Amino acid sequence: MQVLVAHHPPNTAVLNLRGSLDIDTAPALKANLSRLVERSAPHVVVDLSGLDFCDSMGVGVLVTAHGRAMERGGWVRLAAPSSFLRRLLDTLGLTEYLALYPDLEAALKE
């Protein structure tokens, strides 16, 4: 998996994911997200449009990062999840907890 980080004004980090998010690659995402959500009132958008696969380990990293960001007065938004990932999050009951957006532009607007 490839993780690219970009910063968008006013204070939002965008992580663009490419490839598969699984037990082997989740630690790399966790390291990147942990660094970003430790800031005060972190705003992080995770662009999932290039993600081919995501397992429960990857979902756990996203959920943990969102919780930590909320504790610090911020948020983590998920942009462009595939229909598979959207169904997985819905099945797990996480669509009420995680903010899902149809694309990166929509996630950055609010």
NORSUL-V428490 format. One record per residue. N is the residue number from 1. PSI is psi in radians with two decimals (999 if undefined). Layout:
# NORSUL-V428490
N/PSI ; N/PSI
This chain:
# NORSUL-V428490
1/2.49 ; 2/2.35 ; 3/2.07 ; 4/2.33 ; 5/2.27 ; 6/2.66 ; 7/2.32 ; 8/2.41 ; 9/2.62 ; 10/-0.59 ; 11/0.93 ; 12/2.31 ; 13/2.42 ; 14/2.16 ; 15/2.10 ; 16/2.07 ; 17/2.40 ; 18/2.32 ; 19/-2.53 ; 20/2.33 ; 21/1.83 ; 22/-2.93 ; 23/-0.55 ; 24/-0.53 ; 25/-0.24 ; 26/-0.67 ; 27/-0.61 ; 28/-0.73 ; 29/-0.73 ; 30/-0.75 ; 31/-0.78 ; 32/-0.82 ; 33/-0.68 ; 34/-0.76 ; 35/-0.69 ; 36/-0.65 ; 37/-0.08 ; 38/-0.23 ; 39/2.89 ; 40/2.31 ; 41/1.02 ; 42/2.45 ; 43/2.00 ; 44/2.26 ; 45/2.24 ; 46/1.94 ; 47/1.95 ; 48/0.10 ; 49/-0.46 ; 50/0.16 ; 51/2.21 ; 52/-0.51 ; 53/2.59 ; 54/2.23 ; 55/-3.04 ; 56/-0.53 ; 57/-0.75 ; 58/-0.75 ; 59/-0.72 ; 60/-0.68 ; 61/-0.75 ; 62/-0.74 ; 63/-0.78 ; 64/-0.76 ; 65/-0.72 ; 66/-0.77 ; 67/-0.76 ; 68/-0.70 ; 69/-0.74 ; 70/-0.66 ; 71/-0.49 ; 72/0.24 ; 73/0.36 ; 74/-2.72 ; 75/2.82 ; 76/2.20 ; 77/2.52 ; 78/2.16 ; 79/2.41 ; 80/0.85 ; 81/2.53 ; 82/2.88 ; 83/-0.61 ; 84/-0.85 ; 85/-0.68 ; 86/-0.76 ; 87/-0.71 ; 88/-0.83 ; 89/-0.65 ; 90/-0.77 ; 91/-0.65 ; 92/-0.08 ; 93/0.40 ; 94/-0.14 ; 95/-0.33 ; 96/-0.40 ; 97/-0.76 ; 98/2.49 ; 99/2.01 ; 100/2.38 ; 101/2.57 ; 102/-0.47 ; 103/3.02 ; 104/-0.72 ; 105/-0.78 ; 106/-0.67 ; 107/-0.54 ; 108/-0.35 ; 109/-0.85 ; 110/999
